[in-house]
Amino acid sequence: MDVVRRHPGRVLLVAVLVVVACAALATRLSVSASTGSLVGGGSDAGRATAVAKAKFGDDAVYVLVRQDLPRLVMTSDLNRLLGLEGCLAGNVPEGASPPGGAGSPCGRLAALKPVHVVYGPGTFINSSVTELTKQLQGRTRERAAQADRARVAAERLARADGASSAEAKRLGKQAEKLVYTQFAGELLAMNAKYGLNLTGAPKLNDPDFVYQLVFDPSRGERTPKARFAYLFPSSESALISVRLKAGLSDDERARAVEEVRAAVRMPEWSLDGGGTYVVTGVPVLAEELSGVLAGSTLRLLLVGVAVMALVLALLFRARLRLLPLGIALGTVAVVFGGMALLGLPLTMASIAVLPVLLGLAVDYAIQYQAGNRLRVIATAALATAVGFLILLFSPVPMVRGFGALLVVGVGVALLLTVTAGAAVLALAGRRRSSRGALARSLRGAGDLVDSVRLPRMRSGRALRWVVANARAVLVAAALLAVCGWALDSRIAIQSELPKLVPQSLAAVQDLDALQAETGTAGEIDVLVEGADLTDPKVVRWMRDYQSSALLRQGYSAERGCAGATLCPALSLPDLFRTPELSATREQVRALLDAVPPYLSQAAISADRRTAVLAFGVRLQSLEGQREVMEQMRDRLNPPDGVRATLSGFPVLAADANHAMSDPLRRLLVALIGLALVALALFVVYRSWARAWVPLVPIALATGWSALVLYLVGVPLNPMSAALSALVIAISTEFSVLLSARYREERDAGFEPGEALERTYRSTGAAVFASGVTALAGFAVLIASDVAMLRDFGIVTVLNLAVSLVGVLAVLPAVLVLAEREAPVRRRGRRAVAA
């Protein structure tokens, strides 16, 4: 501080340069709406999800093909589907040019290689043709050679027995015919295995073969087979799944999604039957949301600054009334510039930090200008930062990042207040005697604003009433808090990604269309790990588990996915439709070797140690999804030496939602926060009495906020579910500042009633001004078109308003009762000049 007083100009120049440099860095921030920020990854499900993504690909981009299914797969449109799937996969034969040339979307996908694998109708049918032809040709050659050997052997044996040449030839023909008869039986078995009626080599453009492969006449002549629901969800649609590579950066993932969209729009893949393509999926939704967030940040910042400037002009009685706003903008620049320097992306949590930082920085600057001692402000800031630390206990990574940014922001705001803010005040003090025209104009503008400022609150009578009825006030406040704590468990939690983003996004509407067509819009995987998954008992367990899980959730081969919570997706048991195909380890391995890698790589790793059981799941409430997942977990009982774990984004989202919804967890987090703040205050004051007194109204405020939330009916989301931390952190600052000023007034010899009046006329007015300014900043979020931010703004404004009013109203009662219970000797009253 001595440096600031001696060289305020230099200090201000350094601060301005740092802020400008950080602001320039902040313009380079990348935007991320990655689903990874919404769910945790430290659990068994998180580990399994990471393994599954690495082995089998990341979340899928879906291309929904809307067209009459028989028309789509039994005409030349099938060739177009096959070409599109090859384009999306980035497959270009050696020496060939990609469709559209190297500069086309197909060429860029081939060069970038962002796709792990593509599963689609065209590739499935083509692979089936290739494999069946290979098997048929191989067996035909084997049986032809065997028939020749049998004929020759029969002729030799007949001649050796003395048969005539004609008789030997006849017996040879019979032996040859017997081999071919056995071959016909094998063909019947192969037909039964694949549900076909082959009499010759299959062909891609053979309508009879395609019909036998895809459709199930027993369910309707145009109805696809239920076990292929992940490819042919209905008689009016088909589905292409584009699994991206794991580990792509946000920019790489966004570019991959854009290239998929561009590829689908290529004229080469236009369907003759008038069919259309819809590109959707969680990665698509995240990519669109990133664009929305980029536009929201600047808009919210500008509106927030304008609103705070207006509030400061109306409520803050100081000549440099906009200085706190300058400090706040500098804080935002430094924090966001630091994020860019560290390579951290801009997320929904980062945007939510914006009004909090503005409010905190404005608060510290107001308190400093109002004459509060630096030690008191620093103590309040420490308590606030410690309160934010409890956000690090959240199961949601985005919320943990939110808390970490706020802790850093508190330090930056305080540092700028005591450097740049103090330097500006020092320079203004030196020039106060200025009589220039500009100075007179500025003072005149300030007087004009003062003339329209809101009327000053008169709190003397209310404070005297609170002092006289302190015990009754505290009892009433406690009863309201208890009601809130009791109702906390009934507050709804909303953490479904499609409902947290703007409903006008095309990706949200397309995701709804995907579910309407397919019955599902997400995937749950059971990751199976073991030393050798070709063991028949392991295959049998996987087949039985998959069948029972689907049956319990309403799926059947007759009804298909209609009304079912779970639907089948491509899994290892699909390769072994009957127990006979997996009776021995040798049979299992032989079948896996025979299955096209295109299919097998979706179900089992090359080393045969990792496999997945995949289930399509409907987008429903996360509570409902968790019930399904808990039923699946309860029945996970794999053979010895095998590990089975639920994985996938829906699993992580449901688990995170459950953790956030747990009222006991939220209560525990609030208690830990209060304990940490109390410990921090004890370290500063060296007195438990001084540490716990400011926290009483804060503890009650957590109950009041829950009561207001229940009455208003606004659901919590991953951001607002951590509101207790925000209430504790920000309200603690108000309480600590008022308590410290009250003690100063009592130490000066004033009686409790008058000490309270003096406290509220000075520090109380500053607290009210800073509190209203912070609320105005949060209110800006209500205008956001991102549902998560909008609901967070509504919840925060309501609860901080309640906590601010509650602290201002209840703290006097706590202070008075604390003194009555533990009286202290005080000096005589000091005369006060009028």
Helices and strands as residue ranges (DSSP letters): H 2-6, H 8-26, G 35-37, H 44-56, E 60-66, H 69-73, H 77-89, H 105-112, E 115-119, H 121-160, H 165-194, H 207-214, G 217-219, G 226-228, E 237-244, H 250-264, G 267-269, E 276-280, H 282-315, H 323-342, H 348-369, H 374-389, G 390-393, H 397-416, I 417-421, H 422-430, H 437-451, H 460-468, H 470-487, G 488-490, H 497-500, H 506-518, E 522-530, H 536-552, E 566-568, G 572-575, G 579-582, H 585-594, H 597-600, E 610-617, H 622-634, E 642-647, H 649-661, H 663-685, H 688-692, H 695-712, G 720-722, H 723-747, H 752-759, I 760-764, H 765-779, G 780-783, H 787-821
